[in-house]
Amino acid sequence: MKGLFIVFHGFSAHSGISKKIFAQCEALRRNGADIALCHLEIDADGTQRRMAGDAVIRTFGSGFRAKLLKRISYADITDYIRREGVRFLYIRHDLNANPLLVGWLRRVRRLGVRIALEIPTYPYDAEFREAGRKEKIQLQVDRMFRRSLARQVDRIVTFSDDEEIFGQKTVRISNGIDFGTIPLKTEVHAIAREMRLLALANIHPWHGFDRVIEGLKAYYAAPHDRIVKLHIVGDGMPGLIDGYARSIAAYGLGEYVEITGPRSGAALDAEFAWCDMGVASLARHRNGIESLKSLKNREYAARGIPFVYSERDSDFDAMPYVLKAPADDSPLDIAALAGWLDAADRTPEHIRKTIEGSLSWERQMQKVMTEMKTLTP
């Protein structure tokens, strides 16, 4: 089946989201789809263009006019759909429900094209609490039109447990792993004297890394039996990261906590090799999410690394290499974490084996393809 995977942005080398989208496209191909990736590219001089695979389907130019056109004009995608005989769209929701997008999808459906809309995080309104004015206006527009948008798609793909979102039926999948691109951790360190934690994310308040910093403050203020170090890896909200840095300095933790910025490739692999335990999301409760199938949980498991998180994740809640933190704002109990890790099975092969049969992207996107084939006339 000929398909088009649409995203309304570009990509970056260190972005987990970019890697996820590439893996999803490849998984769709392995499931028999002839899929092209529709995305944006921006040159160094600011020229913006829309791509379908390697082909330029529209050049928007640069400046304000280009920024506007790429958000309101979709005729080039329609032309591509007609020209290439595309039968289904897989669209990554960018919180961009608006009357123009709704109208465009209505026209596309009249061509007999089936549409799956992926909502990466649901619910998502609370993620805008710390957002700027522009983003909050975007959310208000999205609130006005998202149910209309949902009526113009055939299924909503979700990583939550919801059977229906905005009045539309869902296809429930998990974030997957492209095991061929994820190296297994090769060395398990002794942790009796030093334990190393890795907190990796595109950093937002709901990751709760402040809970680890506060936990380390309490840990070092009391008698302790080993050194515990933390690397915070990634970019994100500058004010938030600056706040972390101020807390680290105020608490005298500079010897133990390092904020490295984003990493990719060999540098990222080195961070995973360095750590003994991963820190995933510790504060999803801050944006009203109780259940989630986080991509970071899956990457830690695929690399063979134990990890801690606080939300519900049905794929991992019962796993012996997972520590569940309370879903509140209390400091992470570092001494308890260290004691738990002392007794845990940290064998990378054992950890990875638990998910190899179920959490590949190929298996997850197969669920989408099966559903779309039942809808295609």
Buried (B, 14 or more C-beta within 10 A) or exposed (E): BBBBBBBBBEBBEBBBBBBBBBBBBBBBBBBEBBBBBBBBEBEEEEBBBBBBBEEEBBBBEBEEEBEEBBBEBBEBBBEBBEEBEBBBBBBBBBBBBBEEBBEBBEEBBEEEBBBBBBBBBBBBEBBBEBEEEEEEEBBEBBEEBBBBBBBBBBBBBBBBBBEEBBEBEBBBBBBBBBBEEBBBBEEEBEBEEEBBBBBBBBBBBBBBBBBBBBBBBBBBEEEEEBEBBBBBBBBBBEEBBEBBBEBBEEBEBEEBBBBEEBBBEEEBBEBBBEBBBBBBBBBBBBBEBEBBBBBBBBBBBBBBBBBBBBBBBEBBEEBEBBBEBEBEEEBBBBBEBBEBBEEBEBEBEEBBEBBEEEBBBBBBBBBBBEBBBEEEE
